[in-house]
Amino acid sequence: MAIQINQIEILKEYFNGVMNRADHHADDVNEIVLALIGGVIWRAEGNFEVKQYGGAPANILWMYVGDNRYCFKFNHETGKIECHEGGHNGELIESFDNQTSISKVKQFFANI
């Protein structure tokens, strides 16, 4: 089940959870997630949606740019945040970790 995010307080709660989980379980993405957050806020049209787990926001976020839906999720096997087109099982279009340059993040979001 997904919940829509349409208020900044809820968005901040979601990203605080992502940052806390990244700091404890995903050291390879705990920095790049800040740039990704900015890109999502910059490019998303309408509301975001996030997956719920146990009644709380989880590590999967969906956003729309025009008619295109993008899914951001943490891949535990690769240790990277992935962006898939369509849904979480859609085509992998990019992956990010702390080695990803800010320029690459900006270019990615500018081109979706």
Jmol script that loads the backbone (N, CA, C; Angstrom):
load data "model"
ATOM      1  N   MET A   1       0.847  -1.172   0.000  1.00  0.00           N
ATOM      2  CA  MET A   1       0.000   0.000   0.000  1.00  0.00           C
ATOM      3  C   MET A   1       0.896   1.240   0.000  1.00  0.00           C
ATOM      4  N   ALA A   2       0.513   2.228  -0.762  1.00  0.00           N
ATOM      5  CA  ALA A   2       1.286   3.461  -0.848  1.00  0.00           C
ATOM      6  C   ALA A   2       0.486   4.606  -0.241  1.00  0.00           C
ATOM      7  N   ILE A   3       1.209   5.595   0.259  1.00  0.00           N
ATOM      8  CA  ILE A   3       0.566   6.802   0.754  1.00  0.00           C
ATOM      9  C   ILE A   3       1.067   7.973  -0.081  1.00  0.00           C
ATOM     10  N   GLN A   4       0.207   8.942  -0.333  1.00  0.00           N
ATOM     11  CA  GLN A   4       0.619  10.127  -1.066  1.00  0.00           C
ATOM     12  C   GLN A   4       1.254  11.119  -0.104  1.00  0.00           C
ATOM     13  N   ILE A   5       2.271  11.784  -0.597  1.00  0.00           N
ATOM     14  CA  ILE A   5       2.916  12.821   0.193  1.00  0.00           C
ATOM     15  C   ILE A   5       2.548  14.156  -0.429  1.00  0.00           C
ATOM     16  N   ASN A   6       1.819  14.961   0.297  1.00  0.00           N
ATOM     17  CA  ASN A   6       1.428  16.251  -0.247  1.00  0.00           C
ATOM     18  C   ASN A   6       1.669  17.384   0.740  1.00  0.00           C
ATOM     19  N   GLN A   7       2.384  17.116   1.794  1.00  0.00           N
ATOM     20  CA  GLN A   7       2.716  18.146   2.766  1.00  0.00           C
ATOM     21  C   GLN A   7       4.185  18.032   3.106  1.00  0.00           C
ATOM     22  N   ILE A   8       4.834  19.166   3.282  1.00  0.00           N
ATOM     23  CA  ILE A   8       6.271  19.176   3.540  1.00  0.00           C
ATOM     24  C   ILE A   8       6.619  18.449   4.830  1.00  0.00           C
ATOM     25  N   GLU A   9       5.748  18.495   5.834  1.00  0.00           N
ATOM     26  CA  GLU A   9       6.044  17.804   7.088  1.00  0.00           C
ATOM     27  C   GLU A   9       6.119  16.292   6.866  1.00  0.00           C
ATOM     28  N   ILE A  10       5.232  15.784   6.054  1.00  0.00           N
ATOM     29  CA  ILE A  10       5.246  14.349   5.767  1.00  0.00           C
ATOM     30  C   ILE A  10       6.472  14.004   4.931  1.00  0.00           C
ATOM     31  N   LEU A  11       6.808  14.866   3.973  1.00  0.00           N
ATOM     32  CA  LEU A  11       7.995  14.645   3.154  1.00  0.00           C
ATOM     33  C   LEU A  11       9.253  14.633   4.026  1.00  0.00           C
ATOM     34  N   LYS A  12       9.349  15.571   4.952  1.00  0.00           N
ATOM     35  CA  LYS A  12      10.497  15.604   5.847  1.00  0.00           C
ATOM     36  C   LYS A  12      10.556  14.360   6.722  1.00  0.00           C
ATOM     37  N   GLU A  13       9.421  13.893   7.196  1.00  0.00           N
ATOM     38  CA  GLU A  13       9.383  12.670   8.000  1.00  0.00           C
ATOM     39  C   GLU A  13       9.902  11.488   7.191  1.00  0.00           C
ATOM     40  N   TYR A  14       9.457  11.404   5.939  1.00  0.00           N
ATOM     41  CA  TYR A  14       9.909  10.323   5.063  1.00  0.00           C
ATOM     42  C   TYR A  14      11.432  10.385   4.883  1.00  0.00           C
ATOM     43  N   PHE A  15      11.968  11.549   4.509  1.00  0.00           N
ATOM     44  CA  PHE A  15      13.394  11.660   4.247  1.00  0.00           C
ATOM     45  C   PHE A  15      14.233  11.540   5.512  1.00  0.00           C
ATOM     46  N   ASN A  16      13.708  11.950   6.661  1.00  0.00           N
ATOM     47  CA  ASN A  16      14.415  11.710   7.919  1.00  0.00           C
ATOM     48  C   ASN A  16      14.581  10.214   8.147  1.00  0.00           C
ATOM     49  N   GLY A  17      13.540   9.444   7.870  1.00  0.00           N
ATOM     50  CA  GLY A  17      13.631   7.994   7.991  1.00  0.00           C
ATOM     51  C   GLY A  17      14.642   7.406   7.027  1.00  0.00           C
ATOM     52  N   VAL A  18      14.636   7.889   5.787  1.00  0.00           N
ATOM     53  CA  VAL A  18      15.605   7.413   4.793  1.00  0.00           C
ATOM     54  C   VAL A  18      17.027   7.712   5.263  1.00  0.00           C
ATOM     55  N   MET A  19      17.257   8.930   5.736  1.00  0.00           N
ATOM     56  CA  MET A  19      18.599   9.303   6.199  1.00  0.00           C
ATOM     57  C   MET A  19      19.029   8.458   7.394  1.00  0.00           C
ATOM     58  N   ASN A  20      18.128   8.231   8.338  1.00  0.00           N
ATOM     59  CA  ASN A  20      18.466   7.407   9.501  1.00  0.00           C
ATOM     60  C   ASN A  20      18.793   5.983   9.096  1.00  0.00           C
ATOM     61  N   ARG A  21      17.996   5.411   8.208  1.00  0.00           N
ATOM     62  CA  ARG A  21      18.270   4.048   7.759  1.00  0.00           C
ATOM     63  C   ARG A  21      19.567   3.986   6.963  1.00  0.00           C
ATOM     64  N   ALA A  22      19.827   4.992   6.134  1.00  0.00           N
ATOM     65  CA  ALA A  22      21.057   5.011   5.348  1.00  0.00           C
ATOM     66  C   ALA A  22      22.283   5.097   6.256  1.00  0.00           C
ATOM     67  N   ASP A  23      22.211   5.931   7.274  1.00  0.00           N
ATOM     68  CA  ASP A  23      23.342   6.057   8.195  1.00  0.00           C
ATOM     69  C   ASP A  23      23.638   4.763   8.938  1.00  0.00           C
ATOM     70  N   HIS A  24      22.623   3.971   9.199  1.00  0.00           N
ATOM     71  CA  HIS A  24      22.817   2.744   9.966  1.00  0.00           C
ATOM     72  C   HIS A  24      23.037   1.499   9.110  1.00  0.00           C
ATOM     73  N   HIS A  25      22.485   1.491   7.888  1.00  0.00           N
ATOM     74  CA  HIS A  25      22.507   0.253   7.114  1.00  0.00           C
ATOM     75  C   HIS A  25      23.042   0.404   5.694  1.00  0.00           C
ATOM     76  N   ALA A  26      23.300   1.616   5.265  1.00  0.00           N
ATOM     77  CA  ALA A  26      23.684   1.815   3.873  1.00  0.00           C
ATOM     78  C   ALA A  26      24.690   2.951   3.751  1.00  0.00           C
ATOM     79  N   ASP A  27      25.874   2.736   4.287  1.00  0.00           N
ATOM     80  CA  ASP A  27      26.902   3.774   4.276  1.00  0.00           C
ATOM     81  C   ASP A  27      27.289   4.220   2.869  1.00  0.00           C
ATOM     82  N   ASP A  28      27.031   3.398   1.864  1.00  0.00           N
ATOM     83  CA  ASP A  28      27.418   3.743   0.496  1.00  0.00           C
ATOM     84  C   ASP A  28      26.459   4.715  -0.178  1.00  0.00           C
ATOM     85  N   VAL A  29      25.333   5.043   0.468  1.00  0.00           N
ATOM     86  CA  VAL A  29      24.370   5.982  -0.130  1.00  0.00           C
ATOM     87  C   VAL A  29      23.956   7.093   0.831  1.00  0.00           C
ATOM     88  N   ASN A  30      24.528   7.141   2.012  1.00  0.00           N
ATOM     89  CA  ASN A  30      24.076   8.094   3.026  1.00  0.00           C
ATOM     90  C   ASN A  30      24.409   9.542   2.696  1.00  0.00           C
ATOM     91  N   GLU A  31      25.219   9.779   1.687  1.00  0.00           N
ATOM     92  CA  GLU A  31      25.528  11.143   1.253  1.00  0.00           C
ATOM     93  C   GLU A  31      24.786  11.498  -0.039  1.00  0.00           C
ATOM     94  N   ILE A  32      24.790  10.600  -1.003  1.00  0.00           N
ATOM     95  CA  ILE A  32      24.164  10.890  -2.300  1.00  0.00           C
ATOM     96  C   ILE A  32      22.662  11.058  -2.166  1.00  0.00           C
ATOM     97  N   VAL A  33      22.073  10.468  -1.137  1.00  0.00           N
ATOM     98  CA  VAL A  33      20.627  10.589  -0.950  1.00  0.00           C
ATOM     99  C   VAL A  33      20.213  12.054  -0.823  1.00  0.00           C
ATOM    100  N   LEU A  34      21.078  12.906  -0.298  1.00  0.00           N
ATOM    101  CA  LEU A  34      20.749  14.325  -0.189  1.00  0.00           C
ATOM    102  C   LEU A  34      20.583  14.965  -1.563  1.00  0.00           C
ATOM    103  N   ALA A  35      21.469  14.635  -2.496  1.00  0.00           N
ATOM    104  CA  ALA A  35      21.345  15.166  -3.858  1.00  0.00           C
ATOM    105  C   ALA A  35      20.111  14.599  -4.545  1.00  0.00           C
ATOM    106  N   LEU A  36      19.829  13.335  -4.312  1.00  0.00           N
ATOM    107  CA  LEU A  36      18.643  12.719  -4.921  1.00  0.00           C
ATOM    108  C   LEU A  36      17.364  13.355  -4.403  1.00  0.00           C
ATOM    109  N   ILE A  37      17.332  13.653  -3.124  1.00  0.00           N
ATOM    110  CA  ILE A  37      16.169  14.326  -2.540  1.00  0.00           C
ATOM    111  C   ILE A  37      15.931  15.650  -3.264  1.00  0.00           C
ATOM    112  N   GLY A  38      16.994  16.400  -3.462  1.00  0.00           N
ATOM    113  CA  GLY A  38      16.868  17.665  -4.172  1.00  0.00           C
ATOM    114  C   GLY A  38      16.369  17.482  -5.588  1.00  0.00           C
ATOM    115  N   GLY A  39      16.876  16.477  -6.283  1.00  0.00           N
ATOM    116  CA  GLY A  39      16.427  16.203  -7.649  1.00  0.00           C
ATOM    117  C   GLY A  39      14.971  15.814  -7.709  1.00  0.00           C
ATOM    118  N   VAL A  40      14.543  14.998  -6.774  1.00  0.00           N
ATOM    119  CA  VAL A  40      13.138  14.578  -6.730  1.00  0.00           C
ATOM    120  C   VAL A  40      12.235  15.786  -6.492  1.00  0.00           C
ATOM    121  N   ILE A  41      12.602  16.619  -5.541  1.00  0.00           N
ATOM    122  CA  ILE A  41      11.793  17.802  -5.256  1.00  0.00           C
ATOM    123  C   ILE A  41      11.764  18.727  -6.475  1.00  0.00           C
ATOM    124  N   TRP A  42      12.896  18.881  -7.130  1.00  0.00           N
ATOM    125  CA  TRP A  42      13.007  19.746  -8.309  1.00  0.00           C
ATOM    126  C   TRP A  42      12.113  19.274  -9.441  1.00  0.00           C
ATOM    127  N   ARG A  43      12.152  17.982  -9.749  1.00  0.00           N
ATOM    128  CA  ARG A  43      11.528  17.496 -10.980  1.00  0.00           C
ATOM    129  C   ARG A  43      10.150  16.864 -10.823  1.00  0.00           C
ATOM    130  N   ALA A  44       9.808  16.420  -9.649  1.00  0.00           N
ATOM    131  CA  ALA A  44       8.531  15.717  -9.474  1.00  0.00           C
ATOM    132  C   ALA A  44       7.365  16.650  -9.757  1.00  0.00           C
ATOM    133  N   GLU A  45       6.378  16.106 -10.447  1.00  0.00           N
ATOM    134  CA  GLU A  45       5.150  16.835 -10.726  1.00  0.00           C
ATOM    135  C   GLU A  45       4.029  16.172  -9.946  1.00  0.00           C
ATOM    136  N   GLY A  46       3.330  16.958  -9.163  1.00  0.00           N
ATOM    137  CA  GLY A  46       2.275  16.387  -8.335  1.00  0.00           C
ATOM    138  C   GLY A  46       2.849  15.781  -7.077  1.00  0.00           C
ATOM    139  N   ASN A  47       2.107  14.875  -6.498  1.00  0.00           N
ATOM    140  CA  ASN A  47       2.499  14.249  -5.239  1.00  0.00           C
ATOM    141  C   ASN A  47       3.488  13.116  -5.458  1.00  0.00           C
ATOM    142  N   PHE A  48       4.264  12.844  -4.431  1.00  0.00           N
ATOM    143  CA  PHE A  48       5.112  11.660  -4.385  1.00  0.00           C
ATOM    144  C   PHE A  48       4.286  10.560  -3.749  1.00  0.00           C
ATOM    145  N   GLU A  49       4.710   9.337  -3.957  1.00  0.00           N
ATOM    146  CA  GLU A  49       4.138   8.211  -3.227  1.00  0.00           C
ATOM    147  C   GLU A  49       5.292   7.417  -2.646  1.00  0.00           C
ATOM    148  N   VAL A  50       5.095   6.890  -1.444  1.00  0.00           N
ATOM    149  CA  VAL A  50       6.106   6.042  -0.830  1.00  0.00           C
ATOM    150  C   VAL A  50       5.457   4.761  -0.338  1.00  0.00           C
ATOM    151  N   LYS A  51       6.234   3.701  -0.390  1.00  0.00           N
ATOM    152  CA  LYS A  51       5.754   2.423   0.112  1.00  0.00           C
ATOM    153  C   LYS A  51       5.678   2.481   1.630  1.00  0.00           C
ATOM    154  N   GLN A  52       4.688   1.798   2.177  1.00  0.00           N
ATOM    155  CA  GLN A  52       4.569   1.688   3.626  1.00  0.00           C
ATOM    156  C   GLN A  52       4.999   0.293   4.059  1.00  0.00           C
ATOM    157  N   TYR A  53       5.605   0.244   5.221  1.00  0.00           N
ATOM    158  CA  TYR A  53       5.958  -1.026   5.841  1.00  0.00           C
ATOM    159  C   TYR A  53       5.655  -0.892   7.320  1.00  0.00           C
ATOM    160  N   GLY A  54       4.757  -1.705   7.809  1.00  0.00           N
ATOM    161  CA  GLY A  54       4.372  -1.634   9.216  1.00  0.00           C
ATOM    162  C   GLY A  54       3.738  -0.301   9.583  1.00  0.00           C
ATOM    163  N   GLY A  55       3.073   0.330   8.621  1.00  0.00           N
ATOM    164  CA  GLY A  55       2.400   1.594   8.876  1.00  0.00           C
ATOM    165  C   GLY A  55       3.281   2.821   8.785  1.00  0.00           C
ATOM    166  N   ALA A  56       4.570   2.630   8.485  1.00  0.00           N
ATOM    167  CA  ALA A  56       5.503   3.756   8.380  1.00  0.00           C
ATOM    168  C   ALA A  56       6.079   3.801   6.966  1.00  0.00           C
ATOM    169  N   PRO A  57       6.515   4.985   6.526  1.00  0.00           N
ATOM    170  CA  PRO A  57       7.119   5.077   5.200  1.00  0.00           C
ATOM    171  C   PRO A  57       8.352   4.186   5.083  1.00  0.00           C
ATOM    172  N   ALA A  58       8.517   3.555   3.926  1.00  0.00           N
ATOM    173  CA  ALA A  58       9.644   2.654   3.680  1.00  0.00           C
ATOM    174  C   ALA A  58      10.588   3.267   2.640  1.00  0.00           C
ATOM    175  N   ASN A  59      11.487   2.464   2.090  1.00  0.00           N
ATOM    176  CA  ASN A  59      12.562   2.965   1.230  1.00  0.00           C
ATOM    177  C   ASN A  59      12.247   2.952  -0.265  1.00  0.00           C
ATOM    178  N   ILE A  60      10.994   2.967  -0.656  1.00  0.00           N
ATOM    179  CA  ILE A  60      10.641   3.036  -2.073  1.00  0.00           C
ATOM    180  C   ILE A  60       9.799   4.286  -2.281  1.00  0.00           C
ATOM    181  N   LEU A  61      10.204   5.088  -3.264  1.00  0.00           N
ATOM    182  CA  LEU A  61       9.502   6.328  -3.581  1.00  0.00           C
ATOM    183  C   LEU A  61       9.177   6.343  -5.067  1.00  0.00           C
ATOM    184  N   TRP A  62       7.952   6.757  -5.387  1.00  0.00           N
ATOM    185  CA  TRP A  62       7.545   6.937  -6.773  1.00  0.00           C
ATOM    186  C   TRP A  62       7.305   8.419  -7.025  1.00  0.00           C
ATOM    187  N   MET A  63       7.671   8.878  -8.216  1.00  0.00           N
ATOM    188  CA  MET A  63       7.405  10.257  -8.620  1.00  0.00           C
ATOM    189  C   MET A  63       7.043  10.265 -10.099  1.00  0.00           C
ATOM    190  N   TYR A  64       6.360  11.313 -10.499  1.00  0.00           N
ATOM    191  CA  TYR A  64       5.993  11.499 -11.902  1.00  0.00           C
ATOM    192  C   TYR A  64       6.685  12.724 -12.455  1.00  0.00           C
ATOM    193  N   VAL A  65       7.112  12.620 -13.697  1.00  0.00           N
ATOM    194  CA  VAL A  65       7.543  13.757 -14.508  1.00  0.00           C
ATOM    195  C   VAL A  65       6.742  13.613 -15.795  1.00  0.00           C
ATOM    196  N   GLY A  66       5.789  14.513 -15.974  1.00  0.00           N
ATOM    197  CA  GLY A  66       4.855  14.353 -17.094  1.00  0.00           C
ATOM    198  C   GLY A  66       4.063  13.075 -16.893  1.00  0.00           C
ATOM    199  N   ASP A  67       3.988  12.271 -17.935  1.00  0.00           N
ATOM    200  CA  ASP A  67       3.269  10.992 -17.857  1.00  0.00           C
ATOM    201  C   ASP A  67       4.164   9.849 -17.410  1.00  0.00           C
ATOM    202  N   ASN A  68       5.438  10.125 -17.187  1.00  0.00           N
ATOM    203  CA  ASN A  68       6.393   9.073 -16.832  1.00  0.00           C
ATOM    204  C   ASN A  68       6.489   8.919 -15.325  1.00  0.00           C
ATOM    205  N   ARG A  69       6.415   7.665 -14.893  1.00  0.00           N
ATOM    206  CA  ARG A  69       6.530   7.335 -13.478  1.00  0.00           C
ATOM    207  C   ARG A  69       7.913   6.753 -13.228  1.00  0.00           C
ATOM    208  N   TYR A  70       8.555   7.214 -12.151  1.00  0.00           N
ATOM    209  CA  TYR A  70       9.883   6.741 -11.773  1.00  0.00           C
ATOM    210  C   TYR A  70       9.842   6.222 -10.345  1.00  0.00           C
ATOM    211  N   CYS A  71      10.569   5.153 -10.121  1.00  0.00           N
ATOM    212  CA  CYS A  71      10.630   4.528  -8.807  1.00  0.00           C
ATOM    213  C   CYS A  71      12.074   4.550  -8.324  1.00  0.00           C
ATOM    214  N   PHE A  72      12.281   5.072  -7.126  1.00  0.00           N
ATOM    215  CA  PHE A  72      13.594   5.061  -6.492  1.00  0.00           C
ATOM    216  C   PHE A  72      13.546   4.068  -5.345  1.00  0.00           C
ATOM    217  N   LYS A  73      14.526   3.164  -5.322  1.00  0.00           N
ATOM    218  CA  LYS A  73      14.562   2.171  -4.243  1.00  0.00           C
ATOM    219  C   LYS A  73      16.003   1.782  -3.957  1.00  0.00           C
ATOM    220  N   PHE A  74      16.212   1.355  -2.733  1.00  0.00           N
ATOM    221  CA  PHE A  74      17.531   0.895  -2.315  1.00  0.00           C
ATOM    222  C   PHE A  74      17.654  -0.584  -2.638  1.00  0.00           C
ATOM    223  N   ASN A  75      18.735  -0.946  -3.329  1.00  0.00           N
ATOM    224  CA  ASN A  75      19.015  -2.332  -3.653  1.00  0.00           C
ATOM    225  C   ASN A  75      20.031  -2.845  -2.633  1.00  0.00           C
ATOM    226  N   HIS A  76      19.593  -3.760  -1.780  1.00  0.00           N
ATOM    227  CA  HIS A  76      20.451  -4.277  -0.713  1.00  0.00           C
ATOM    228  C   HIS A  76      21.618  -5.086  -1.258  1.00  0.00           C
ATOM    229  N   GLU A  77      21.457  -5.714  -2.420  1.00  0.00           N
ATOM    230  CA  GLU A  77      22.525  -6.537  -2.988  1.00  0.00           C
ATOM    231  C   GLU A  77      23.663  -5.689  -3.547  1.00  0.00           C
ATOM    232  N   THR A  78      23.324  -4.579  -4.223  1.00  0.00           N
ATOM    233  CA  THR A  78      24.359  -3.741  -4.824  1.00  0.00           C
ATOM    234  C   THR A  78      24.786  -2.603  -3.907  1.00  0.00           C
ATOM    235  N   GLY A  79      23.956  -2.280  -2.911  1.00  0.00           N
ATOM    236  CA  GLY A  79      24.249  -1.158  -2.024  1.00  0.00           C
ATOM    237  C   GLY A  79      24.024   0.184  -2.685  1.00  0.00           C
ATOM    238  N   LYS A  80      23.193   0.214  -3.734  1.00  0.00           N
ATOM    239  CA  LYS A  80      22.945   1.450  -4.470  1.00  0.00           C
ATOM    240  C   LYS A  80      21.458   1.795  -4.460  1.00  0.00           C
ATOM    241  N   ILE A  81      21.183   3.072  -4.684  1.00  0.00           N
ATOM    242  CA  ILE A  81      19.811   3.512  -4.907  1.00  0.00           C
ATOM    243  C   ILE A  81      19.575   3.441  -6.404  1.00  0.00           C
ATOM    244  N   GLU A  82      18.528   2.753  -6.780  1.00  0.00           N
ATOM    245  CA  GLU A  82      18.216   2.567  -8.186  1.00  0.00           C
ATOM    246  C   GLU A  82      17.005   3.397  -8.583  1.00  0.00           C
ATOM    247  N   CYS A  83      16.995   3.832  -9.827  1.00  0.00           N
ATOM    248  CA  CYS A  83      15.813   4.468 -10.401  1.00  0.00           C
ATOM    249  C   CYS A  83      15.317   3.569 -11.524  1.00  0.00           C
ATOM    250  N   HIS A  84      14.056   3.170 -11.413  1.00  0.00           N
ATOM    251  CA  HIS A  84      13.416   2.329 -12.412  1.00  0.00           C
ATOM    252  C   HIS A  84      12.303   3.121 -13.076  1.00  0.00           C
ATOM    253  N   GLU A  85      12.136   2.899 -14.353  1.00  0.00           N
ATOM    254  CA  GLU A  85      11.042   3.550 -15.060  1.00  0.00           C
ATOM    255  C   GLU A  85       9.782   2.720 -14.890  1.00  0.00           C
ATOM    256  N   GLY A  86       8.690   3.367 -14.570  1.00  0.00           N
ATOM    257  CA  GLY A  86       7.408   2.695 -14.404  1.00  0.00           C
ATOM    258  C   GLY A  86       7.149   2.302 -12.971  1.00  0.00           C
ATOM    259  N   GLY A  87       7.777   1.271 -12.511  1.00  0.00           N
ATOM    260  CA  GLY A  87       7.572   0.775 -11.156  1.00  0.00           C
ATOM    261  C   GLY A  87       8.833   0.126 -10.634  1.00  0.00           C
ATOM    262  N   HIS A  88       8.748  -0.487  -9.460  1.00  0.00           N
ATOM    263  CA  HIS A  88       9.965  -1.034  -8.847  1.00  0.00           C
ATOM    264  C   HIS A  88      10.532  -2.215  -9.614  1.00  0.00           C
ATOM    265  N   ASN A  89       9.743  -2.824 -10.496  1.00  0.00           N
ATOM    266  CA  ASN A  89      10.257  -3.895 -11.348  1.00  0.00           C
ATOM    267  C   ASN A  89      10.464  -3.430 -12.781  1.00  0.00           C
ATOM    268  N   GLY A  90      10.320  -2.125 -13.018  1.00  0.00           N
ATOM    269  CA  GLY A  90      10.503  -1.581 -14.360  1.00  0.00           C
ATOM    270  C   GLY A  90      11.968  -1.548 -14.754  1.00  0.00           C
ATOM    271  N   GLU A  91      12.204  -1.023 -15.950  1.00  0.00           N
ATOM    272  CA  GLU A  91      13.558  -0.947 -16.481  1.00  0.00           C
ATOM    273  C   GLU A  91      14.442  -0.081 -15.583  1.00  0.00           C
ATOM    274  N   LEU A  92      15.592  -0.617 -15.206  1.00  0.00           N
ATOM    275  CA  LEU A  92      16.572   0.132 -14.437  1.00  0.00           C
ATOM    276  C   LEU A  92      17.196   1.176 -15.358  1.00  0.00           C
ATOM    277  N   ILE A  93      17.060   2.460 -14.999  1.00  0.00           N
ATOM    278  CA  ILE A  93      17.616   3.494 -15.871  1.00  0.00           C
ATOM    279  C   ILE A  93      18.856   4.168 -15.274  1.00  0.00           C
ATOM    280  N   GLU A  94      19.040   4.067 -13.961  1.00  0.00           N
ATOM    281  CA  GLU A  94      20.250   4.631 -13.349  1.00  0.00           C
ATOM    282  C   GLU A  94      20.383   4.098 -11.926  1.00  0.00           C
ATOM    283  N   SER A  95      21.606   4.062 -11.434  1.00  0.00           N
ATOM    284  CA  SER A  95      21.838   3.726 -10.033  1.00  0.00           C
ATOM    285  C   SER A  95      22.831   4.733  -9.466  1.00  0.00           C
ATOM    286  N   PHE A  96      22.724   4.944  -8.160  1.00  0.00           N
ATOM    287  CA  PHE A  96      23.486   5.995  -7.490  1.00  0.00           C
ATOM    288  C   PHE A  96      24.081   5.469  -6.198  1.00  0.00           C
ATOM    289  N   ASP A  97      25.281   5.941  -5.884  1.00  0.00           N
ATOM    290  CA  ASP A  97      25.881   5.729  -4.568  1.00  0.00           C
ATOM    291  C   ASP A  97      26.750   6.941  -4.256  1.00  0.00           C
ATOM    292  N   ASN A  98      27.468   6.912  -3.155  1.00  0.00           N
ATOM    293  CA  ASN A  98      28.252   8.074  -2.744  1.00  0.00           C
ATOM    294  C   ASN A  98      29.375   8.416  -3.721  1.00  0.00           C
ATOM    295  N   GLN A  99      29.696   7.518  -4.643  1.00  0.00           N
ATOM    296  CA  GLN A  99      30.714   7.801  -5.657  1.00  0.00           C
ATOM    297  C   GLN A  99      30.135   8.546  -6.858  1.00  0.00           C
ATOM    298  N   THR A 100      28.810   8.642  -6.941  1.00  0.00           N
ATOM    299  CA  THR A 100      28.152   9.340  -8.045  1.00  0.00           C
ATOM    300  C   THR A 100      28.360  10.837  -7.883  1.00  0.00           C
ATOM    301  N   SER A 101      28.784  11.496  -8.947  1.00  0.00           N
ATOM    302  CA  SER A 101      29.016  12.941  -8.853  1.00  0.00           C
ATOM    303  C   SER A 101      27.688  13.699  -8.816  1.00  0.00           C
ATOM    304  N   ILE A 102      27.727  14.859  -8.201  1.00  0.00           N
ATOM    305  CA  ILE A 102      26.556  15.729  -8.156  1.00  0.00           C
ATOM    306  C   ILE A 102      26.186  16.151  -9.582  1.00  0.00           C
ATOM    307  N   SER A 103      27.191  16.343 -10.434  1.00  0.00           N
ATOM    308  CA  SER A 103      26.926  16.697 -11.832  1.00  0.00           C
ATOM    309  C   SER A 103      26.120  15.611 -12.531  1.00  0.00           C
ATOM    310  N   LYS A 104      26.451  14.358 -12.256  1.00  0.00           N
ATOM    311  CA  LYS A 104      25.710  13.255 -12.861  1.00  0.00           C
ATOM    312  C   LYS A 104      24.271  13.234 -12.359  1.00  0.00           C
ATOM    313  N   VAL A 105      24.074  13.508 -11.066  1.00  0.00           N
ATOM    314  CA  VAL A 105      22.714  13.560 -10.513  1.00  0.00           C
ATOM    315  C   VAL A 105      21.926  14.669 -11.194  1.00  0.00           C
ATOM    316  N   LYS A 106      22.532  15.834 -11.319  1.00  0.00           N
ATOM    317  CA  LYS A 106      21.838  16.952 -11.966  1.00  0.00           C
ATOM    318  C   LYS A 106      21.491  16.603 -13.413  1.00  0.00           C
ATOM    319  N   GLN A 107      22.435  16.036 -14.122  1.00  0.00           N
ATOM    320  CA  GLN A 107      22.205  15.669 -15.529  1.00  0.00           C
ATOM    321  C   GLN A 107      21.074  14.643 -15.629  1.00  0.00           C
ATOM    322  N   PHE A 108      21.077  13.679 -14.741  1.00  0.00           N
ATOM    323  CA  PHE A 108      20.030  12.654 -14.752  1.00  0.00           C
ATOM    324  C   PHE A 108      18.644  13.311 -14.604  1.00  0.00           C
ATOM    325  N   PHE A 109      18.494  14.136 -13.586  1.00  0.00           N
ATOM    326  CA  PHE A 109      17.186  14.740 -13.338  1.00  0.00           C
ATOM    327  C   PHE A 109      16.808  15.735 -14.432  1.00  0.00           C
ATOM    328  N   ALA A 110      17.766  16.419 -15.012  1.00  0.00           N
ATOM    329  CA  ALA A 110      17.480  17.360 -16.091  1.00  0.00           C
ATOM    330  C   ALA A 110      16.945  16.641 -17.333  1.00  0.00           C
ATOM    331  N   ASN A 111      17.335  15.374 -17.489  1.00  0.00           N
ATOM    332  CA  ASN A 111      16.997  14.634 -18.713  1.00  0.00           C
ATOM    333  C   ASN A 111      15.819  13.693 -18.583  1.00  0.00           C
ATOM    334  N   ILE A 112      15.209  13.606 -17.405  1.00  0.00           N
ATOM    335  CA  ILE A 112      14.051  12.716 -17.313  1.00  0.00           C
ATOM    336  C   ILE A 112      12.773  13.503 -17.548  1.00  0.00           C
TER     337      ILE A 112
END
end "model"
wireframe off; spacefill off
backbone 0.3
color backbone group
